[in-house]
Amino acid sequence: MQALKRSMTMAALILAGCASAPQPGAALDEVRVDSRGADAGGGACGDFALNAAQARYFLARSVVVSDRQLHDGWDVLPCYVRGTARSSAGVWRWEIRAGGTATLETPAGDSELRACTGCEVVLGRAGGKALSRGITWAAAAPCPSSRGRPAPA
């Protein structure tokens, strides 16, 4: 019973996160990398870099996650790449981190937490604690509303 209750709560969180995902027709174009760097303690980040195609790949496959999902499922590493993308809605700002996490700022100034468990091809490592523990997150699937529309990126 408790497991069912947790599953229902997780499903509600995932669907709530989907509400803030880019709307149909808001496909992200002109993805640009502006900078890369590391927070304090990121001495081993020298090799982490993404080009525009890799950032587009990540953004197209990442999903909106809650603070709790991000905390429990992914490592927030100090290495990052920052950039912008355009859509019909305006300019989006993004920051992708080496652990498979990202922040996406909408043209309206709202921020989304995003994560990707299938982006190791561009990150150079498996994204998320969940993969290393054999946990599969329902949040790793695309939002139901994203079927049949262009992916962001």
DSSP file (Angstrom, degrees, kcal/mol; ACC not computed):
  #  RESIDUE AA STRUCTURE BP1 BP2  ACC     N-H-->O    O-->H-N    N-H-->O    O-->H-N    TCO  KAPPA ALPHA  PHI   PSI    X-CA   Y-CA   Z-CA
    1    1 A M     >        0   0    0      0, 0.0     4,-2.3     0, 0.0     5,-0.1   0.000 360.0 360.0 360.0 -44.5    0.0    0.0    0.0
    2    2 A Q  H  >  +     0   0    0      1,-0.2     4,-2.3     2,-0.2     5,-0.2   0.893 360.0  51.7 -62.6 -40.4    2.8    2.4    0.9
    3    3 A A  H  > S+     0   0    0      1,-0.2     4,-2.4     2,-0.2    -1,-0.2   0.890 109.4  49.9 -64.8 -38.5    4.6    1.6   -2.4
    4    4 A L  H  > S+     0   0    0      2,-0.2     4,-2.4     1,-0.2    -2,-0.2   0.909 109.5  51.2 -65.1 -41.6    1.4    2.4   -4.3
    5    5 A K  H  X S+     0   0    0     -4,-2.3     4,-2.2     1,-0.2    -2,-0.2   0.909 111.0  48.2 -61.9 -43.0    1.1    5.7   -2.5
    6    6 A R  H  X S+     0   0    0     -4,-2.3     4,-2.7     2,-0.2    -1,-0.2   0.902 110.8  51.5 -63.8 -41.2    4.7    6.6   -3.3
    7    7 A S  H  X S+     0   0    0     -4,-2.4     4,-2.4     1,-0.2    -2,-0.2   0.903 110.5  48.1 -62.7 -41.1    4.1    5.7   -7.0
    8    8 A M  H  X S+     0   0    0     -4,-2.4     4,-2.1     2,-0.2    -1,-0.2   0.900 112.1  49.2 -66.5 -40.2    1.0    7.8   -7.2
    9    9 A T  H  X S+     0   0    0     -4,-2.2     4,-2.2     2,-0.2    -2,-0.2   0.922 111.4  49.7 -63.5 -44.1    2.9   10.7   -5.5
   10   10 A M  H  X S+     0   0    0     -4,-2.7     4,-2.5     1,-0.2    -2,-0.2   0.911 109.7  51.3 -61.6 -43.5    5.8   10.3   -8.0
   11   11 A A  H  X S+     0   0    0     -4,-2.4     4,-2.4     1,-0.2    -1,-0.2   0.899 109.2  50.5 -61.7 -40.6    3.4   10.3  -10.9
   12   12 A A  H  X S+     0   0    0     -4,-2.1     4,-2.0     1,-0.2    -1,-0.2   0.903 111.0  49.0 -64.1 -40.8    1.7   13.5   -9.7
   13   13 A L  H  X S+     0   0    0     -4,-2.2     4,-2.2     2,-0.2    -2,-0.2   0.907 111.0  50.1 -64.1 -41.5    5.1   15.2   -9.4
   14   14 A I  H  X S+     0   0    0     -4,-2.5     4,-1.8     1,-0.2    -2,-0.2   0.938 111.9  46.6 -63.9 -46.7    6.2   14.1  -12.8
   15   15 A L  H  X S+     0   0    0     -4,-2.4     4,-0.9     1,-0.2    -1,-0.2   0.857 110.3  53.7 -66.0 -33.7    3.0   15.4  -14.5
   16   16 A A  H >< S+     0   0    0     -4,-2.0     3,-0.6     1,-0.2     4,-0.4   0.902 108.3  50.6 -64.7 -39.6    3.3   18.6  -12.6
   17   17 A G  H >< S+     0   0    0     -4,-2.2     3,-1.2     1,-0.2     4,-0.4   0.841 102.4  60.9 -65.4 -33.4    6.8   19.0  -13.9
   18   18 A C  H >< S+     0   0    0     -4,-1.8     3,-1.1     1,-0.3    -1,-0.2   0.781  90.5  69.7 -64.9 -26.1    5.5   18.4  -17.5
   19   19 A A  T << S+     0   0    0     -4,-0.9    -1,-0.3    -3,-0.6    -2,-0.2   0.789 100.6  46.5 -63.8 -26.6    3.3   21.4  -17.2
   20   20 A S  T <  S+     0   0    0     -3,-1.2    -1,-0.3    -4,-0.4    -2,-0.2   0.486  86.6 113.0 -95.9  -1.8    6.4   23.7  -17.3
   21   21 A A  S <  S-     0   0    0     -3,-1.1    42,-0.0    -4,-0.4    -3,-0.0  -0.289  87.6 -75.3 -64.7 154.4    8.1   21.9  -20.2
   22   22 A P        -     0   0    0      0, 0.0    -1,-0.2     0, 0.0     3,-0.1  -0.234  56.7-118.1 -52.4 137.2    8.4   23.9  -23.4
   23   23 A Q    >   -     0   0    0      1,-0.2     3,-2.3    -3,-0.1   123,-0.0  -0.309  41.3 -73.8 -76.3 159.3    5.0   24.1  -25.2
   24   24 A P  T 3  S+     0   0    0      0, 0.0    -1,-0.2     0, 0.0   127,-0.1  -0.250 124.6  28.2 -51.5 137.1    4.4   22.6  -28.7
   25   25 A G  T 3  S+     0   0    0    125,-0.2    63,-0.5    -3,-0.1    -2,-0.1   0.381  92.7 103.4  89.1  -4.3    6.0   24.8  -31.3
   26   26 A A    <   +     0   0    0     -3,-2.3    -3,-0.0   124,-0.2     3,-0.0  -0.081  45.6 159.1-101.3  34.1    8.7   26.0  -28.8
   27   27 A A        -     0   0    0    125,-0.1     2,-0.5     1,-0.1    61,-0.3  -0.317  45.5-115.9 -57.0 136.0   11.4   23.8  -30.3
   28   28 A L        +     0   0    0    123,-0.2   125,-0.3    59,-0.1    59,-0.2  -0.647  41.2 176.2 -82.4 126.2   14.8   25.2  -29.3
   29   29 A D  E     +A   86   0A   0     57,-4.7    57,-3.1    -2,-0.5    -1,-0.0  -0.643  52.7  33.5-117.2 174.8   16.9   26.4  -32.2
   30   30 A E  E    S-     0   0A   0     -2,-0.2     2,-0.4    55,-0.2    -1,-0.2   0.873  72.2-165.9  44.7  52.9   20.2   28.1  -32.5
   31   31 A V  E     -     0   0A   0     -3,-0.2     2,-0.4    54,-0.2    54,-0.2  -0.569   9.3-173.6 -70.8 126.2   21.8   26.4  -29.5
   32   32 A R  E     -A   84   0A   0     52,-3.2    52,-1.6    -2,-0.4     2,-0.6  -0.958  23.5-139.9-125.1 140.9   24.9   28.3  -28.6
   33   33 A V  E     +A   83   0A   0     -2,-0.4    50,-0.3    50,-0.2    19,-0.1  -0.893  23.4 173.2 -96.0 124.5   27.6   27.5  -26.0
   34   34 A D  E     -     0   0A   0     48,-2.8     2,-0.3    -2,-0.6    49,-0.2   0.788  57.7 -17.2-100.9 -36.0   28.8   30.7  -24.3
   35   35 A S  E     -A   82   0A   0     47,-1.9    47,-3.0     2,-0.0    -1,-0.3  -0.982  47.6-150.6-161.3 167.1   31.1   29.5  -21.6
   36   36 A R  E     +A   81   0A   0     -2,-0.3     2,-0.3    45,-0.3    45,-0.2  -0.978  31.7 125.7-143.1 156.5   32.3   26.6  -19.5
   37   37 A G  E     -A   80   0A   0     43,-2.4    43,-2.6    -2,-0.3     2,-0.3  -0.937  40.8-102.7-178.0-161.6   33.7   26.5  -16.0
   38   38 A A  E     -A   79   0A   0     -2,-0.3    41,-0.2    41,-0.2     3,-0.1  -0.996  19.4-124.0-152.6 147.1   33.5   25.0  -12.6
   39   39 A D    >   -     0   0    0     39,-1.7     3,-1.5    -2,-0.3    41,-0.0  -0.264  64.0 -56.3 -76.2 174.8   32.4   25.9   -9.1
   40   40 A A  T 3  S+     0   0    0      1,-0.3    -1,-0.2     2,-0.1     0, 0.0  -0.271 130.3  30.0 -53.3 137.1   34.8   25.7   -6.1
   41   41 A G  T 3  S+     0   0    0     -3,-0.1     3,-0.3     1,-0.0    -1,-0.3   0.533  83.9 119.3  87.8   7.5   36.2   22.2   -5.8
   42   42 A G    X   +     0   0    0     -3,-1.5     3,-1.9     1,-0.2     4,-0.1  -0.135  21.1 132.4 -98.6  38.7   36.0   21.6   -9.6
   43   43 A G  T 3  S+     0   0    0      1,-0.3     3,-0.5     2,-0.1    -1,-0.2   0.746  71.5  54.4 -60.8 -24.4   39.7   21.1  -10.2
   44   44 A A  T >  S+     0   0    0     -3,-0.3     3,-0.5     1,-0.2    -1,-0.3   0.232  83.1  92.2 -93.3  14.6   39.1   17.9  -12.2
   45   45 A C  G X   +     0   0    0     -3,-1.9     3,-1.9     1,-0.2    -1,-0.2   0.430  47.7 106.0 -89.1   1.2   36.7   19.7  -14.6
   46   46 A G  G 3  S+     0   0    0     -3,-0.5    -1,-0.2     1,-0.3    -2,-0.1   0.768  81.2  47.8 -54.3 -29.7   39.3   20.6  -17.2
   47   47 A D  G <  S+     0   0    0     -3,-0.5     2,-0.7     2,-0.0    -1,-0.3   0.566  84.6 104.3 -90.0  -8.9   38.0   18.0  -19.6
   48   48 A F    <   +     0   0    0     -3,-1.9     2,-0.3    -4,-0.1    32,-0.2  -0.640  43.1 136.1 -83.0 115.7   34.3   18.8  -19.4
   49   49 A A        -     0   0    0     -2,-0.7     2,-0.4    74,-0.1    32,-0.1  -0.984  31.7-161.3-152.7 147.2   33.1   20.6  -22.5
   50   50 A L        -     0   0    0     -2,-0.3     2,-0.2    46,-0.1    73,-0.0  -0.980  10.2-145.4-128.3 144.3   30.1   20.4  -24.8
   51   51 A N     >  -     0   0    0     -2,-0.4     4,-2.4     1,-0.0     5,-0.2  -0.491  40.8 -92.7 -95.4 177.5   29.7   21.8  -28.3
   52   52 A A  H  > S+     0   0    0      1,-0.2     4,-2.4     2,-0.2     5,-0.2   0.874 125.5  51.8 -60.9 -39.7   26.4   23.2  -29.6
   53   53 A A  H  > S+     0   0    0      2,-0.2     4,-2.1     1,-0.2    -1,-0.2   0.893 110.9  48.0 -65.4 -39.3   25.3   19.8  -31.1
   54   54 A Q  H  > S+     0   0    0      2,-0.2     4,-2.3     1,-0.2    -2,-0.2   0.894 111.5  49.8 -68.2 -39.8   26.0   18.0  -27.8
   55   55 A A  H  X S+     0   0    0     -4,-2.4     4,-2.8     2,-0.2     5,-0.2   0.912 110.4  50.7 -63.8 -42.1   24.1   20.6  -25.8
   56   56 A R  H  X S+     0   0    0     -4,-2.4     4,-2.2     2,-0.2    -2,-0.2   0.912 109.5  51.5 -60.2 -43.5   21.2   20.3  -28.3
   57   57 A Y  H  X S+     0   0    0     -4,-2.1     4,-1.2     2,-0.2    -2,-0.2   0.934 112.3  45.8 -58.2 -48.8   21.3   16.5  -27.8
   58   58 A F  H >X S+     0   0    0     -4,-2.3     4,-1.8     1,-0.2     3,-0.7   0.943 112.8  48.9 -61.0 -50.4   21.2   16.9  -24.0
   59   59 A L  H 3< S+     0   0    0     -4,-2.8    -1,-0.2     1,-0.3    -2,-0.2   0.839 109.4  53.3 -61.9 -34.4   18.4   19.5  -24.0
   60   60 A A  H 3< S+     0   0    0     -4,-2.2    -1,-0.3    -5,-0.2    -2,-0.2   0.781 117.8  36.1 -70.9 -26.4   16.3   17.3  -26.4
   61   61 A R  H << S+     0   0    0     -4,-1.2    56,-0.2    -3,-0.7    -2,-0.2   0.578  94.5  99.0-105.2 -12.6   16.5   14.3  -24.1
   62   62 A S     <  -     0   0    0     -4,-1.8     2,-0.3    -5,-0.1    54,-0.2  -0.377  57.3-151.0 -75.8 157.0   16.4   15.8  -20.6
   63   63 A V  E     -B  115   0A   0     52,-2.6    52,-1.9    79,-0.1     2,-0.3  -0.893  24.6 -97.2-126.0 156.1   13.2   15.9  -18.6
   64   64 A V  E     -B  114   0A   0     -2,-0.3     2,-0.3    50,-0.2    50,-0.3  -0.556  47.0-177.5 -71.2 133.2   11.8   18.3  -16.0
   65   65 A V        -     0   0    0     48,-2.3    48,-0.5    -2,-0.3     2,-0.1  -0.906  23.9-114.2-130.0 159.5   12.5   17.0  -12.4
   66   66 A S     >  -     0   0    0     -2,-0.3     4,-2.5     1,-0.1     5,-0.2  -0.393  35.0-104.2 -83.8 167.8   11.6   18.2   -9.0
   67   67 A D  H  > S+     0   0    0      1,-0.2     4,-2.7     2,-0.2     5,-0.2   0.918 123.7  50.1 -55.0 -44.6   14.2   19.4   -6.4
   68   68 A R  H  > S+     0   0    0      2,-0.2     4,-2.8     1,-0.2     5,-0.3   0.915 109.7  48.7 -64.3 -45.0   13.7   16.1   -4.6
   69   69 A Q  H  > S+     0   0    0      2,-0.2     4,-2.5     1,-0.2     5,-0.3   0.912 112.8  49.1 -61.6 -42.2   14.2   13.9   -7.7
   70   70 A L  H  X S+     0   0    0     -4,-2.5     4,-1.9     2,-0.2    -2,-0.2   0.941 113.4  46.3 -62.1 -47.7   17.3   15.9   -8.6
   71   71 A H  H  < S+     0   0    0     -4,-2.7    -2,-0.2     1,-0.2    -1,-0.2   0.920 120.8  37.4 -60.3 -46.5   18.7   15.5   -5.0
   72   72 A D  H  < S+     0   0    0     -4,-2.8    -1,-0.2    -5,-0.2    -2,-0.2   0.773 125.5  35.2 -79.7 -26.4   18.0   11.8   -4.8
   73   73 A G  H  < S+     0   0    0     -4,-2.5    57,-2.1    -5,-0.3    56,-1.6   0.637 110.5  43.2-108.7 -15.1   18.8   10.8   -8.4
   74   74 A W     <  -     0   0    0     -4,-1.9     2,-0.5    54,-0.3    26,-0.1  -0.954  67.1-123.3-137.5 151.3   21.7   12.8   -9.7
   75   75 A D        -     0   0    0     24,-0.5     2,-1.1    -2,-0.3    26,-0.2  -0.817  22.2-145.8 -87.0 126.6   25.1   14.1   -8.7
   76   76 A V        -     0   0    0     -2,-0.5    -2,-0.0    -5,-0.1    22,-0.0  -0.806  26.9-166.0 -94.1  97.3   25.2   17.9   -9.1
   77   77 A L        -     0   0    0     -2,-1.1    22,-0.1     2,-0.1    21,-0.1  -0.438  28.5-120.9 -86.9 158.1   28.9   18.2  -10.1
   78   78 A P  S    S+     0   0    0      0, 0.0   -39,-1.7     0, 0.0     2,-0.3   0.658  84.8  95.3 -74.0 -14.6   30.8   21.5  -10.2
   79   79 A C  E     +A   38   0A   0    -41,-0.2    19,-1.6   -43,-0.0     2,-0.3  -0.594  53.9 167.2 -81.2 134.0   31.6   21.3  -13.9
   80   80 A Y  E     -AC  37  97A   0    -43,-2.6   -43,-2.4    -2,-0.3     2,-0.4  -0.971  31.2-155.2-145.5 160.1   29.3   23.2  -16.2
   81   81 A V  E     -AC  36  96A   0     15,-2.2    15,-2.7    -2,-0.3     2,-0.3  -0.994  21.5-161.1-129.8 135.7   28.7   24.6  -19.7
   82   82 A R  E     +AC  35  95A   0    -47,-3.0   -48,-2.8    -2,-0.4   -47,-1.9  -0.880  23.2 129.6-120.3 151.0   26.4   27.6  -20.2
   83   83 A G  E     -AC  33  94A   0     11,-2.2    11,-2.5    -2,-0.3     2,-0.3  -0.943  39.4-103.8-171.0-166.8   24.7   28.9  -23.3
   84   84 A T  E     -AC  32  93A   0    -52,-1.6   -52,-3.2    -2,-0.3     2,-0.3  -0.879  17.6-169.7-134.6 164.5   21.5   30.0  -25.0
   85   85 A A  E     - C   0  92A   0      7,-2.1     7,-3.3    -2,-0.3     2,-0.3  -0.967  16.3-133.3-149.5 158.3   18.9   28.8  -27.4
   86   86 A R  E     +AC  29  91A   0    -57,-3.1   -57,-4.7    -2,-0.3     2,-0.3  -0.847  23.2 167.7-114.5 151.8   16.1   30.4  -29.3
   87   87 A S  E >   - C   0  90A   0      3,-2.0     3,-1.3    -2,-0.3   -61,-0.1  -0.873  56.8 -88.8-142.7 178.9   12.5   29.4  -29.8
   88   88 A S  T 3  S+     0   0    0    -63,-0.5   -62,-0.1    -2,-0.3     3,-0.1   0.731 128.0  58.1 -63.6 -18.8    9.5   31.2  -31.2
   89   89 A A  T 3  S-     0   0    0      1,-0.3     2,-0.3   -64,-0.1    -1,-0.2   0.642 118.7-100.9 -84.9 -15.7    8.9   32.3  -27.6
   90   90 A G  E <   -C   87   0A   0     -3,-1.3    -3,-2.0     2,-0.0     2,-0.4  -0.949  63.6 -13.8 133.8-155.2   12.3   34.0  -27.3
   91   91 A V  E     -C   86   0A   0     -2,-0.3     2,-0.4    -5,-0.2    -5,-0.2  -0.759  51.3-162.3 -95.0 130.3   15.8   33.3  -25.8
   92   92 A W  E     -C   85   0A   0     -7,-3.3    -7,-2.1    -2,-0.4     2,-0.4  -0.865   6.6-150.2-105.4 141.8   16.3   30.5  -23.3
   93   93 A R  E     -CD  84 105A   0     12,-1.8    12,-3.7    -2,-0.4     2,-0.3  -0.927  19.1-176.5-112.0 140.6   19.3   30.3  -21.1
   94   94 A W  E     -CD  83 104A   0    -11,-2.5   -11,-2.2    -2,-0.4     2,-0.4  -0.950  21.5-164.8-137.5 156.0   20.7   27.0  -20.0
   95   95 A E  E     -CD  82 103A   0      8,-2.0     8,-2.1    -2,-0.3     2,-0.5  -0.955  12.7-165.8-138.5 119.1   23.4   25.5  -17.8
   96   96 A I  E     -CD  81 102A   0    -15,-2.7   -15,-2.2    -2,-0.4     2,-0.3  -0.908   8.0-155.1-108.1 132.1   24.3   21.8  -18.2
   97   97 A R  E >>  -CD  80 101A   0      4,-3.2     3,-1.9    -2,-0.5     4,-0.5  -0.756  26.7-114.3-108.6 155.5   26.4   20.1  -15.5
   98   98 A A  T 34 S+     0   0    0    -19,-1.6    27,-0.1    -2,-0.3   -18,-0.1   0.695 109.1  66.5 -61.5 -22.7   28.6   17.0  -15.9
   99   99 A G  T 34 S-     0   0    0    -20,-0.3    29,-1.3   -22,-0.1   -24,-0.5   0.421 123.7 -94.0 -81.6   3.2   26.4   14.9  -13.6
  100  100 A G  T <4 S+     0   0    0     -3,-1.9    16,-2.3     1,-0.3     2,-0.3   0.693  88.1 119.6  94.2  20.7   23.5   14.9  -16.1
  101  101 A T  E  <  +DE  97 115A   0     -4,-0.5    -4,-3.2    14,-0.2    -1,-0.3  -0.773  34.7 177.6-115.7 162.2   21.7   17.9  -14.6
  102  102 A A  E     -DE  96 114A   0     12,-2.3    12,-2.8    -2,-0.3     2,-0.4  -0.990  24.6-139.8-156.2 159.3   20.7   21.2  -16.1
  103  103 A T  E     -DE  95 113A   0     -8,-2.1    -8,-2.0    -2,-0.3     2,-0.5  -0.997  19.2-166.3-120.6 131.1   18.9   24.4  -15.4
  104  104 A L  E     -DE  94 112A   0      8,-2.3     8,-2.3    -2,-0.4     2,-0.6  -0.977   5.1-157.1-121.0 119.4   16.8   25.9  -18.2
  105  105 A E  E     -DE  93 111A   0    -12,-3.7   -12,-1.8    -2,-0.5     6,-0.2  -0.860  15.7-139.0 -99.1 124.5   15.6   29.5  -17.9
  106  106 A T    >   -     0   0    0      4,-3.1     3,-2.0    -2,-0.6   -15,-0.1  -0.267  27.7-103.6 -75.1 164.2   12.5   30.3  -20.0
  107  107 A P  T 3  S+     0   0    0      0, 0.0   -16,-0.1     0, 0.0    -1,-0.1   0.787 123.8  58.2 -58.0 -26.3   12.1   33.5  -21.9
  108  108 A A  T 3  S-     0   0    0      2,-0.1   -16,-0.1   -18,-0.1   -18,-0.0   0.529 122.9-106.4 -81.1  -6.2    9.7   34.6  -19.1
  109  109 A G  S <  S+     0   0    0     -3,-2.0     2,-0.2     1,-0.3   -17,-0.0   0.452  75.1 135.5  96.1   0.3   12.4   34.2  -16.5
  110  110 A D        -     0   0    0     -5,-0.0    -4,-3.1     1,-0.0     2,-0.4  -0.529  45.3-138.0 -78.5 150.4   11.1   31.0  -14.9
  111  111 A S  E     - E   0 105A   0     -6,-0.2     2,-0.4    -2,-0.2    -6,-0.2  -0.897  13.4-164.2-114.3 142.3   13.6   28.2  -14.2
  112  112 A E  E     - E   0 104A   0     -8,-2.3    -8,-2.3    -2,-0.4     2,-0.5  -0.949  15.9-137.8-118.2 141.3   13.3   24.5  -14.7
  113  113 A L  E     - E   0 103A   0    -48,-0.5   -48,-2.3    -2,-0.4     2,-0.3  -0.860  31.2-177.3 -92.2 133.5   15.4   21.8  -13.2
  114  114 A R  E     -BE  64 102A   0    -12,-2.8   -12,-2.3    -2,-0.5     2,-0.3  -0.916  11.0-175.8-131.5 157.5   16.2   19.1  -15.8
  115  115 A A  E     -BE  63 101A   0    -52,-1.9   -52,-2.6    -2,-0.3     2,-0.4  -0.986   9.8-155.7-150.4 156.1   18.0   15.8  -15.8
  116  116 A C        -     0   0    0    -16,-2.3     3,-0.3    -2,-0.3   -54,-0.1  -0.982  12.8-179.7-139.4 124.5   19.0   13.2  -18.3
  117  117 A T  S    S+     0   0    0     -2,-0.4    10,-0.3   -56,-0.2     3,-0.2   0.525  86.8  51.9 -96.8  -7.1   19.8    9.5  -17.7
  118  118 A G  S    S+     0   0    0    -57,-0.2     3,-0.3     1,-0.1    -1,-0.2   0.022  82.1  92.0-115.1  27.5   20.6    8.7  -21.3
  119  119 A C    >>  +     0   0    0     -3,-0.3     4,-2.2     1,-0.2     3,-1.5   0.177  41.1 113.5-109.5  17.1   23.1   11.4  -22.1
  120  120 A E  H 3>  +     0   0    0      1,-0.3     4,-2.2    -3,-0.2    -1,-0.2   0.780  68.3  70.0 -61.2 -24.1   26.3    9.6  -21.3
  121  121 A V  H 34 S+     0   0    0     -3,-0.3    -1,-0.3     1,-0.2    -2,-0.1   0.831 113.5  26.9 -62.1 -31.4   27.3    9.8  -25.0
  122  122 A V  H <4 S+     0   0    0     -3,-1.5    -2,-0.2     3,-0.1    -1,-0.2   0.707 122.9  51.1-101.2 -24.9   27.7   13.5  -24.7
  123  123 A L  H  < S-     0   0    0     -4,-2.2    -3,-0.2     2,-0.2    -2,-0.2   0.720  97.9-129.8 -85.0 -21.4   28.6   13.8  -21.0
  124  124 A G  S  < S+     0   0    0     -4,-2.2     2,-0.3    -5,-0.3    -3,-0.1   0.524  83.2  54.4  83.1   4.8   31.4   11.2  -21.1
  125  125 A R  S    S-     0   0    0     -6,-0.2    -2,-0.2    -5,-0.2     2,-0.2  -0.973  99.1 -81.5-159.0 160.9   29.8    9.4  -18.1
  126  126 A A        -     0   0    0     -2,-0.3     2,-0.5    -3,-0.1    -8,-0.1  -0.490  48.7-127.1 -67.2 136.3   26.5    8.0  -17.0
  127  127 A G        +     0   0    0    -10,-0.3     4,-0.3    -2,-0.2   -27,-0.2  -0.736  64.4  17.6 -89.0 129.9   24.2   10.7  -15.7
  128  128 A G  S  > S-     0   0    0    -29,-1.3     4,-0.9    -2,-0.5   -54,-0.3   0.276  71.1-106.5  98.0 143.6   22.6   10.3  -12.3
  129  129 A K  H  > S+     0   0    0    -56,-1.6     4,-1.3     1,-0.2   -55,-0.2   0.812 112.7  71.9 -66.3 -31.8   23.0    8.3   -9.2
  130  130 A A  H  4>S+     0   0    0    -57,-2.1     5,-2.5     1,-0.2     4,-0.4   0.864  95.1  50.2 -56.5 -40.1   20.0    6.3  -10.2
  131  131 A L  H >45S+     0   0    0     -4,-0.3     3,-1.1    -3,-0.3    -1,-0.2   0.910 107.7  52.1 -66.4 -41.6   21.9    4.5  -13.0
  132  132 A S  H 3<5S+     0   0    0     -4,-0.9    -1,-0.2     1,-0.3    -2,-0.2   0.731 114.3  43.9 -69.8 -19.5   24.7    3.6  -10.7
  133  133 A R  T 3<5S-     0   0    0     -4,-1.3    -1,-0.3    -3,-0.3    -2,-0.2   0.378 114.1-114.1-102.6   2.0   22.3    2.0   -8.2
  134  134 A G  T < 5 +     0   0    0     -3,-1.1     2,-0.4    -4,-0.4    -3,-0.2   0.674  68.2 143.0  75.0  16.5   20.2    0.3  -10.9
  135  135 A I      < -     0   0    0     -5,-2.5     2,-0.5    -6,-0.2    -1,-0.3  -0.738  38.4-153.7 -89.9 135.7   17.1    2.5  -10.1
  136  136 A T        -     0   0    0     -2,-0.4     2,-0.4    -3,-0.1     3,-0.0  -0.950  10.0-146.6-109.6 129.3   15.0    3.5  -13.1
  137  137 A W    >   -     0   0    0     -2,-0.5     3,-1.5     1,-0.1     4,-0.2  -0.755  13.2-144.6 -94.0 134.7   13.1    6.8  -12.6
  138  138 A A  G >  S+     0   0    0     -2,-0.4     3,-1.6     1,-0.3    -1,-0.1   0.798 101.8  68.4 -61.5 -27.1    9.7    7.2  -14.2
  139  139 A A  G 3  S+     0   0    0      1,-0.3    -1,-0.3   -76,-0.1   -24,-0.1   0.643  81.6  74.6 -69.0 -12.9   10.8   10.8  -14.7
  140  140 A A  G <  S+     0   0    0     -3,-1.5    -1,-0.3   -24,-0.1    -2,-0.2   0.592  81.7  85.2 -77.0  -8.2   13.4    9.6  -17.2
  141  141 A A  S <  S-     0   0    0     -3,-1.6   -80,-0.0    -4,-0.2    -3,-0.0  -0.627  95.1 -94.7 -88.4 151.5   10.6    9.1  -19.8
  142  142 A P        -     0   0    0      0, 0.0    -1,-0.1     0, 0.0   -79,-0.1  -0.277  48.8 -93.8 -61.1 151.6    9.4   12.0  -21.9
  143  143 A C    >   -     0   0    0      1,-0.1     3,-2.3    -4,-0.1     4,-0.4  -0.400  33.4-119.8 -61.9 141.8    6.4   13.9  -20.6
  144  144 A P  G >  S+     0   0    0      0, 0.0     3,-1.2     0, 0.0    -1,-0.1   0.834 113.1  59.0 -54.5 -33.5    3.1   12.5  -22.1
  145  145 A S  G 3  S+     0   0    0      1,-0.2    -2,-0.1     3,-0.0  -126,-0.0   0.617  93.5  67.8 -72.7 -10.5    2.4   15.9  -23.7
  146  146 A S  G X  S+     0   0    0     -3,-2.3     3,-1.5     2,-0.1    -1,-0.2   0.605  72.0 110.0 -87.3  -9.3    5.7   15.8  -25.6
  147  147 A R  T <  S+     0   0    0     -3,-1.2    -4,-0.0    -4,-0.4     0, 0.0  -0.443  85.2  13.4 -67.6 134.6    4.6   13.0  -27.9
  148  148 A G  T 3  S+     0   0    0      1,-0.3    -1,-0.3    -2,-0.2    -2,-0.1   0.622 108.8  94.9  79.6  13.3    4.0   14.1  -31.5
  149  149 A R  S <  S-     0   0    0     -3,-1.5    -1,-0.3  -125,-0.0  -126,-0.0  -0.927  86.0 -83.9-130.8 159.7    5.7   17.5  -31.1
  150  150 A P        -     0   0    0      0, 0.0  -124,-0.2     0, 0.0  -125,-0.2  -0.330  47.3-118.0 -61.2 139.7    9.2   18.7  -31.8
  151  151 A A        -     0   0    0      1,-0.1     2,-0.8  -124,-0.1  -123,-0.2  -0.474  35.1 -96.3 -74.8 149.6   11.7   18.1  -29.0
  152  152 A P              0   0    0      0, 0.0  -125,-0.1     0, 0.0    -1,-0.1  -0.579 360.0 360.0 -68.4 109.9   13.3   21.1  -27.4
  153  153 A A              0   0    0     -2,-0.8  -122,-0.2  -125,-0.3   -93,-0.1   0.244 360.0 360.0 136.9 360.0   16.6   21.4  -29.2
